[in-house]
Amino acid sequence: MKSPTKVLAIAAAVATVAALASCSSTGDESGSRVELRVATFPPGADQAAYDAFAVQEAQFEKDNPGIDVIGVEYEWKAPTFTAQLAAGSLPDVFTVPFTDAKTLLENGQLMDVTAEVKDLGYADKFNPIILDAVKDSSGNIFGFPRQAYALGLQYNRALFEEAGLDPDSPPTTWDEVREYAKQIAEKTGKAGYATMTKGATGGWQLTAQSVTRGGSMQDGTTSTIANPGTKATLEYFHDLRWEDNSMGDNFLLDWGSINQEFAAGNIGMYTSGSDLYTALVRDFSLDPDVYGLTTIPVEDGGKVLGGGDIAVIPPTVNDEVKAAAVKWIDWYYMQKLLTEEGAVRDAKALADAGQAVGTPVLPVLDEETEAQRLTWIEPYVNVPRDQMKGFFEGIVNQTPVGEPKLHTQEIYQILDNVVQAVLTDQNADIDALLAQADKDAQALIDG
């Protein structure tokens, strides 16, 4: 685990080297520099990730000698955000999930960057559906969408082989997932299938599976949690847990802990974002050889849940820091999507540091721009894309859909309790749980 102090030390050392190498005077005529605190990685990222960041930081400071970039460890957590904002402890640049952006901008907790995005000249290149996630009712823009994903089925190829399953033929239906999970549990003693259950991630994954079964959690301003897709998902969880004994014995998992358990070889399958490979290898020390990814199964009329995150600036920074922050976001996040120079620079820095290049994502920009980017970075792609063949081949036939728009994280937290109840109480009344969840969610929406 890297401490913030270590990150600052790395940043300072690299900045010094970069300054000496470029023989620049660092900054304006007075020699002053704008100090810009930027989010790097969550606690636990490996040294190679920081090495890659250090190279990119040095390149940016060489091009922008008036800005002193200071990398800080940061992990988005909605419950602590308001306190961090009030205390002034947020980085000057950080990322938030799509699902939180609307609430934050409506609460005045994000910086308006409308003029800056338009001045940069690529506002019309964004996927309009994705850009809408950072717009208010007047069309003002409060962040830079920087990556998107679709839900996929992550699986452990080693556990597949140990259980006598073919890792090159992953399951394509929920019935097959159940069959594979039972076989993995029986043959290996590990959880054949697991799901997130806390920190709003249980509600997220319940929503993801409900969507694949044709469900929808909201219809305008009406909560529709108690739909057939959600009920079918909970009944599915119940059967995996209580009839098949396929889900192990840990039913308090969030995004970080389920990733850790998967990387440690204790989980055969679970659903999460298609872009997860990078974090699994970088932050959880996953052996790339055991990783597999395929599409999340969908049933009659079902769709696949998508998401992503947005680079944002807190509304408390001054104009000088805001200008520096926009430069960093454009350079660090956006140019690698838009230009050959930026794409190659980013891919080379990551590849040289042993970081993932070519992880499957959904493009936030138009298809033509994304196709060109993939051509530029092809020499540097190092992820085992043949182990993700099921996802690449299947995602083109699936229809992505966004997450619920109203009180998303709060409703997910309500649904955490529903998922936990089904997994810990064999006789849980699913209908009653859903009816109460609908009532609680509607009260949030109406309130």
C-alpha positions as CSV (number, residue, x, y, z in Angstrom):
1,M,0.0,0.0,0.0
2,K,1.3,3.5,-0.9
3,S,0.8,6.3,1.6
4,P,-0.1,9.8,0.4
5,T,3.4,10.9,1.7
6,K,5.1,8.4,-0.6
7,V,3.0,9.5,-3.6
8,L,4.0,13.2,-2.9
9,A,7.6,12.2,-2.6
10,I,7.5,10.4,-5.9
11,A,5.7,13.3,-7.6
12,A,8.2,15.8,-6.2
13,A,11.2,13.7,-7.2
14,V,9.9,13.3,-10.8
15,A,9.0,16.9,-11.0
16,T,12.5,17.9,-10.1
17,V,14.0,15.5,-12.6
18,A,11.7,16.8,-15.3
19,A,12.5,20.4,-14.5
20,L,16.3,19.8,-14.7
21,A,15.9,17.8,-17.8
22,S,14.0,20.5,-19.6
23,C,16.2,23.3,-18.2
24,S,13.0,25.3,-17.8
25,S,12.6,28.1,-15.3
26,T,9.4,26.5,-13.9
27,G,6.5,28.8,-14.5
28,D,5.9,32.4,-15.2
29,E,8.4,35.3,-15.1
30,S,8.3,35.4,-11.3
31,G,9.1,31.7,-11.1
32,S,5.8,30.9,-9.3
33,R,3.9,27.7,-10.0
34,V,0.3,26.7,-9.5
35,E,0.1,23.7,-7.1
36,L,-2.4,21.2,-8.5
37,R,-3.5,18.2,-6.4
38,V,-4.8,15.4,-8.6
39,A,-6.3,12.1,-7.7
40,T,-4.0,9.2,-8.7
41,F,-5.1,5.7,-7.5
42,P,-7.0,4.2,-4.6
43,P,-4.9,2.9,-1.7
44,G,-3.2,-0.4,-2.6
45,A,-2.2,0.3,-6.2
46,D,1.1,-1.3,-7.0
47,Q,4.4,0.5,-7.6
48,A,4.3,0.0,-11.4
49,A,1.1,2.1,-11.5
50,Y,2.9,5.0,-9.7
51,D,5.9,4.6,-11.9
52,A,3.7,5.0,-15.0
53,F,2.0,8.0,-13.4
54,A,5.3,9.6,-12.6
55,V,6.4,9.4,-16.2
56,Q,3.2,11.1,-17.3
57,E,3.4,13.7,-14.6
58,A,6.9,14.6,-15.7
59,Q,5.8,14.9,-19.4
60,F,2.9,17.2,-18.4
61,E,5.1,19.5,-16.2
62,K,7.6,19.8,-19.0
63,D,4.8,21.0,-21.3
64,N,3.3,23.1,-18.6
65,P,6.2,24.4,-16.4
66,G,3.9,26.8,-14.5
67,I,2.0,23.8,-12.9
68,D,3.3,21.7,-10.1
69,V,1.3,18.4,-10.1
70,I,1.0,16.6,-6.8
71,G,-0.5,13.1,-7.0
72,V,-2.6,12.0,-4.0
73,E,-4.3,8.7,-3.3
74,Y,-8.0,9.0,-3.5
75,E,-11.0,6.7,-3.7
76,W,-14.5,8.1,-4.3
77,K,-16.9,7.4,-1.5
78,A,-20.2,9.1,-1.6
79,P,-20.9,9.1,2.1
80,T,-17.7,11.1,2.9
81,F,-17.7,13.4,0.0
82,T,-19.7,16.3,1.5
83,A,-17.5,16.4,4.6
84,Q,-14.3,16.3,2.4
85,L,-15.7,19.2,0.3
86,A,-16.5,21.2,3.4
87,A,-13.1,20.5,4.9
88,G,-11.3,21.4,1.7
89,S,-9.6,18.0,1.6
90,L,-10.7,16.9,-1.8
91,P,-8.1,16.8,-4.7
92,D,-8.4,19.6,-7.3
93,V,-9.1,16.9,-9.9
94,F,-10.8,13.6,-9.1
95,T,-13.4,11.3,-10.7
96,V,-17.0,10.4,-9.7
97,P,-19.3,7.8,-11.1
98,F,-22.0,8.8,-13.7
99,T,-24.6,7.8,-11.1
100,D,-23.5,10.5,-8.6
101,A,-22.8,13.3,-11.1
102,K,-26.4,14.6,-11.4
103,T,-26.9,14.8,-7.7
104,L,-23.6,16.5,-7.1
105,L,-24.1,19.1,-9.8
106,E,-27.6,19.9,-8.7
107,N,-26.3,20.4,-5.2
108,G,-23.7,22.9,-6.4
109,Q,-20.9,20.5,-5.5
110,L,-19.1,20.5,-8.9
111,M,-17.4,23.2,-10.9
112,D,-19.1,24.5,-14.1
113,V,-16.7,23.8,-17.0
114,T,-19.1,24.6,-19.9
115,A,-17.0,27.4,-21.4
116,E,-13.8,25.3,-21.1
117,V,-15.2,22.2,-22.7
118,K,-16.5,24.3,-25.6
119,D,-13.3,26.2,-26.0
120,L,-11.4,22.9,-26.2
121,G,-13.4,22.2,-29.3
122,Y,-14.6,18.6,-28.8
123,A,-18.0,19.0,-27.0
124,D,-19.7,17.7,-30.1
125,K,-17.6,14.6,-30.2
126,F,-19.0,13.2,-26.9
127,N,-21.7,10.5,-27.0
128,P,-24.7,12.8,-26.3
129,I,-26.2,10.2,-23.9
130,I,-23.0,10.1,-21.9
131,L,-22.5,13.9,-21.9
132,D,-26.0,14.3,-20.5
133,A,-24.8,12.7,-17.3
134,V,-22.8,15.9,-16.5
135,K,-25.4,18.5,-17.7
136,D,-27.9,20.4,-15.7
137,S,-31.4,21.4,-16.9
138,S,-30.0,24.4,-18.6
139,G,-27.4,22.4,-20.6
140,N,-24.4,23.6,-18.5
141,I,-21.5,21.1,-18.3
142,F,-19.9,20.1,-15.0
143,G,-17.3,17.5,-15.9
144,F,-15.4,15.6,-18.5
145,P,-16.8,12.0,-19.2
146,R,-13.5,10.1,-19.5
147,Q,-14.4,6.4,-19.6
148,A,-17.4,4.1,-19.8
149,Y,-18.1,0.4,-19.5
150,A,-20.8,-2.3,-19.8
151,L,-21.3,-4.9,-17.2
152,G,-19.6,-8.2,-18.0
153,L,-19.2,-11.6,-16.4
154,Q,-15.7,-11.9,-14.8
155,Y,-14.5,-15.5,-14.3
156,N,-11.4,-17.3,-13.1
157,R,-10.0,-19.6,-15.7
158,A,-7.9,-21.6,-13.2
159,L,-11.0,-22.5,-11.2
160,F,-12.8,-23.4,-14.4
161,E,-10.1,-25.8,-15.3
162,E,-9.9,-27.3,-11.7
163,A,-13.6,-27.9,-11.9
164,G,-13.4,-29.6,-15.3
165,L,-14.9,-26.7,-17.2
166,D,-13.6,-25.2,-20.5
167,P,-12.4,-21.6,-19.8
168,D,-12.6,-20.9,-23.5
169,S,-16.4,-21.7,-23.4
170,P,-17.8,-19.5,-20.6
171,P,-21.5,-19.7,-19.8
172,T,-23.9,-17.7,-22.0
173,T,-27.2,-18.0,-20.0
174,W,-28.1,-17.5,-16.4
175,D,-29.0,-21.2,-16.2
176,E,-25.5,-22.1,-17.4
177,V,-23.9,-19.7,-14.9
178,R,-25.8,-21.6,-12.1
179,E,-24.6,-25.0,-13.5
180,Y,-21.0,-23.8,-13.7
181,A,-21.2,-22.2,-10.2
182,K,-22.4,-25.4,-8.7
183,Q,-19.7,-27.5,-10.4
184,I,-17.0,-25.0,-9.3
185,A,-18.2,-25.1,-5.7
186,E,-18.4,-28.9,-5.6
187,K,-15.0,-29.5,-7.3
188,T,-12.9,-26.8,-5.7
189,G,-14.6,-25.8,-2.4
190,K,-14.5,-22.2,-3.6
191,A,-17.5,-19.9,-4.2
192,G,-18.7,-20.7,-7.7
193,Y,-20.5,-17.4,-7.9
194,A,-20.5,-14.3,-5.7
195,T,-22.2,-10.9,-5.7
196,M,-21.6,-7.6,-4.1
197,T,-23.9,-6.8,-1.2
198,K,-22.9,-3.6,0.6
199,G,-21.8,0.1,0.2
200,A,-24.5,0.5,-2.5
201,T,-22.8,-2.1,-4.7
202,G,-25.4,-4.8,-3.8
203,G,-28.2,-2.6,-5.2
204,W,-26.0,-1.8,-8.2
205,Q,-25.6,-5.5,-9.1
206,L,-29.2,-6.4,-8.3
207,T,-30.2,-3.6,-10.8
208,A,-27.7,-5.0,-13.3
209,Q,-29.2,-8.4,-13.2
210,S,-32.8,-7.1,-13.2
211,V,-32.0,-5.2,-16.4
212,T,-30.8,-8.4,-18.1
213,R,-34.1,-10.0,-17.3
214,G,-36.1,-7.0,-18.7
215,G,-36.5,-5.2,-15.5
216,S,-36.3,-1.4,-14.8
217,M,-36.0,0.2,-11.4
218,Q,-37.6,3.5,-12.3
219,D,-40.2,4.8,-14.7
220,G,-39.8,8.5,-14.8
221,T,-40.5,9.6,-11.2
222,T,-42.1,6.3,-10.2
223,S,-40.1,3.6,-8.4
224,T,-40.6,0.2,-10.1
225,I,-38.2,-2.0,-8.1
226,A,-40.8,-4.7,-7.6
227,N,-40.7,-5.8,-11.2
228,P,-40.5,-9.4,-12.5
229,G,-36.8,-9.0,-13.4
230,T,-35.8,-8.0,-9.9
231,K,-37.9,-10.7,-8.3
232,A,-36.4,-13.3,-10.6
233,T,-32.9,-12.1,-9.8
234,L,-33.5,-12.5,-6.0
235,E,-35.0,-15.9,-6.5
236,Y,-31.9,-16.8,-8.5
237,F,-29.6,-15.6,-5.7
238,H,-31.7,-17.6,-3.2
239,D,-31.3,-20.8,-5.2
240,L,-27.6,-20.4,-5.7
241,R,-27.2,-19.8,-2.0
242,W,-29.6,-22.1,-0.3
243,E,-30.2,-24.9,-2.8
244,D,-26.8,-25.2,-4.5
245,N,-24.5,-23.9,-1.8
246,S,-22.5,-22.2,-4.6
247,M,-21.9,-18.7,-3.2
248,G,-19.4,-19.5,-0.4
249,D,-19.9,-18.0,3.1
250,N,-19.0,-14.3,2.7
251,F,-22.2,-12.2,2.1
252,L,-20.7,-8.8,3.0
253,L,-18.8,-7.9,-0.1
254,D,-18.3,-4.5,-1.8
255,W,-16.4,-3.6,-4.9
256,G,-13.0,-3.7,-3.3
257,S,-13.4,-6.9,-1.2
258,I,-15.0,-8.9,-4.0
259,N,-12.1,-7.9,-6.3
260,Q,-9.6,-9.0,-3.6
261,E,-11.4,-12.3,-3.2
262,F,-11.5,-12.9,-6.9
263,A,-7.8,-12.0,-7.3
264,A,-7.0,-14.4,-4.5
265,G,-8.7,-17.3,-6.4
266,N,-11.6,-17.6,-4.0
267,I,-14.4,-16.7,-6.5
268,G,-15.3,-18.4,-9.8
269,M,-17.6,-15.8,-11.3
270,Y,-19.2,-12.4,-10.6
271,T,-20.5,-9.5,-12.5
272,S,-18.8,-6.1,-12.7
273,G,-17.6,-3.5,-15.2
274,S,-15.9,-4.6,-18.5
275,D,-13.0,-2.3,-17.6
276,L,-12.2,-4.1,-14.4
277,Y,-9.1,-5.9,-15.6
278,T,-6.9,-2.8,-15.1
279,A,-7.8,-2.5,-11.4
280,L,-7.6,-6.2,-10.8
281,V,-4.1,-6.4,-12.0
282,R,-2.9,-3.0,-10.8
283,D,-4.6,-2.8,-7.4
284,F,-5.3,-6.4,-6.4
285,S,-2.3,-8.3,-7.9
286,L,-4.4,-10.6,-10.1
287,D,-2.4,-13.1,-12.2
288,P,-3.4,-12.1,-15.8
289,D,-3.3,-15.8,-16.9
290,V,-6.4,-16.7,-14.7
291,Y,-8.6,-13.9,-15.9
292,G,-11.6,-14.4,-18.2
293,L,-14.3,-12.0,-19.3
294,T,-17.5,-12.6,-21.3
295,T,-20.8,-10.8,-21.7
296,I,-23.3,-10.8,-18.9
297,P,-26.2,-13.1,-19.9
298,V,-29.4,-11.4,-21.1
299,E,-32.8,-12.9,-21.4
300,D,-35.9,-12.0,-23.5
301,G,-35.8,-8.3,-24.1
302,G,-33.0,-7.8,-21.6
303,K,-30.3,-5.2,-21.8
304,V,-26.9,-4.7,-20.3
305,L,-26.3,-2.0,-17.6
306,G,-23.6,0.5,-18.4
307,G,-21.7,3.2,-16.4
308,G,-18.5,5.0,-16.2
309,D,-16.9,8.0,-14.5
310,I,-16.3,11.7,-15.0
311,A,-13.3,13.9,-14.3
312,V,-14.4,16.8,-12.2
313,I,-13.2,19.8,-10.2
314,P,-14.6,21.0,-6.8
315,P,-16.4,24.3,-6.9
316,T,-14.1,25.8,-4.2
317,V,-10.9,26.2,-6.2
318,N,-9.9,29.6,-7.5
319,D,-9.7,30.6,-11.2
320,E,-5.9,29.9,-11.4
321,V,-6.3,26.3,-10.1
322,K,-9.4,25.8,-12.2
323,A,-7.4,26.7,-15.3
324,A,-4.6,24.3,-14.3
325,A,-7.1,21.6,-13.5
326,V,-8.7,21.8,-17.0
327,K,-5.3,21.6,-18.6
328,W,-4.5,18.5,-16.6
329,I,-7.9,16.8,-17.4
330,D,-7.5,17.6,-21.1
331,W,-3.9,16.4,-21.2
332,Y,-4.2,13.3,-18.9
333,Y,-7.7,12.1,-19.6
334,M,-9.0,13.4,-23.0
335,Q,-6.0,13.7,-25.4
336,K,-5.4,10.0,-25.2
337,L,-8.9,9.5,-26.6
338,L,-8.6,12.3,-29.2
339,T,-5.1,12.5,-30.7
340,E,-2.5,10.1,-31.9
341,E,0.2,11.9,-29.8
342,G,-1.9,11.6,-26.7
343,A,-3.0,8.0,-27.3
344,V,0.6,6.8,-28.0
345,R,2.0,8.8,-25.1
346,D,-0.4,7.3,-22.7
347,A,-0.2,3.7,-24.0
348,K,3.6,3.8,-24.1
349,A,3.9,5.1,-20.5
350,L,1.5,2.4,-19.3
351,A,3.1,-0.4,-21.3
352,D,6.6,0.6,-20.2
353,A,5.5,0.4,-16.6
354,G,3.8,-3.0,-17.1
355,Q,0.3,-1.5,-16.8
356,A,-2.8,-2.6,-18.8
357,V,-3.3,-1.3,-22.3
358,G,-6.4,-2.3,-24.3
359,T,-8.9,-3.1,-21.6
360,P,-12.4,-3.4,-23.0
361,V,-14.4,-0.2,-22.6
362,L,-17.4,1.5,-24.1
363,P,-16.3,4.7,-26.0
364,V,-17.3,8.0,-24.6
365,L,-16.7,9.7,-27.9
366,D,-18.0,8.9,-31.4
367,E,-17.3,5.5,-33.0
368,E,-14.9,6.9,-35.6
369,T,-12.7,8.6,-33.0
370,E,-12.6,5.4,-30.9
371,A,-11.7,3.2,-33.9
372,Q,-8.9,5.5,-34.7
373,R,-7.6,5.4,-31.1
374,L,-7.5,1.6,-31.2
375,T,-5.4,1.7,-34.3
376,W,-2.9,4.1,-32.7
377,I,-2.4,2.1,-29.6
378,E,-2.4,-1.4,-31.2
379,P,1.5,-1.8,-30.9
380,Y,1.2,-1.3,-27.1
381,V,-1.8,-3.5,-26.3
382,N,-0.8,-6.0,-23.6
383,V,-4.0,-7.3,-22.1
384,P,-5.0,-10.9,-22.9
385,R,-7.7,-10.0,-25.3
386,D,-8.1,-13.6,-26.4
387,Q,-9.2,-14.4,-22.8
388,M,-11.9,-11.7,-23.2
389,K,-13.1,-13.0,-26.6
390,G,-16.6,-13.8,-25.2
391,F,-17.1,-10.1,-24.3
392,F,-15.7,-8.6,-27.5
393,E,-17.8,-10.9,-29.7
394,G,-21.0,-10.7,-27.6
395,I,-21.2,-7.0,-26.6
396,V,-22.0,-5.9,-30.2
397,N,-25.3,-7.8,-29.9
398,Q,-26.3,-6.3,-26.5
399,T,-28.1,-3.0,-25.9
400,P,-26.5,-0.8,-23.2
401,V,-28.8,1.0,-20.8
402,G,-28.0,3.6,-18.2
403,E,-28.5,3.3,-14.4
404,P,-31.5,4.8,-12.6
405,K,-31.2,8.6,-12.6
406,L,-33.0,9.6,-9.4
407,H,-31.3,9.1,-6.0
408,T,-29.3,6.3,-7.5
409,Q,-26.8,5.6,-4.7
410,E,-29.4,6.0,-1.9
411,I,-31.7,3.5,-3.6
412,Y,-28.8,1.1,-4.2
413,Q,-28.2,1.3,-0.4
414,I,-31.8,0.4,0.2
415,L,-31.4,-2.6,-2.1
416,D,-28.2,-3.7,-0.4
417,N,-30.4,-4.7,2.6
418,V,-32.7,-6.7,0.3
419,V,-29.8,-8.7,-1.2
420,Q,-28.3,-9.3,2.2
421,A,-31.6,-10.5,3.6
422,V,-32.1,-13.1,0.8
423,L,-28.5,-14.4,1.2
424,T,-28.7,-14.7,5.0
425,D,-32.3,-15.7,5.6
426,Q,-33.4,-18.8,3.8
427,N,-37.1,-17.9,4.4
428,A,-36.8,-14.2,3.4
429,D,-40.1,-13.0,1.9
430,I,-38.9,-11.6,-1.4
431,D,-42.3,-10.0,-2.3
432,A,-42.4,-8.2,1.0
433,L,-38.8,-7.0,0.8
434,L,-39.4,-5.6,-2.7
435,A,-42.7,-3.9,-1.7
436,Q,-40.9,-2.2,1.2
437,A,-38.0,-1.2,-1.0
438,D,-40.3,0.4,-3.5
439,K,-42.0,2.3,-0.8
440,D,-38.7,3.6,0.6
441,A,-37.4,4.5,-2.8
442,Q,-40.6,6.3,-3.8
443,A,-40.3,8.4,-0.5
444,L,-36.8,9.4,-1.6
445,I,-38.0,10.4,-5.1
446,D,-41.0,12.3,-3.8
447,G,-39.0,14.0,-1.1
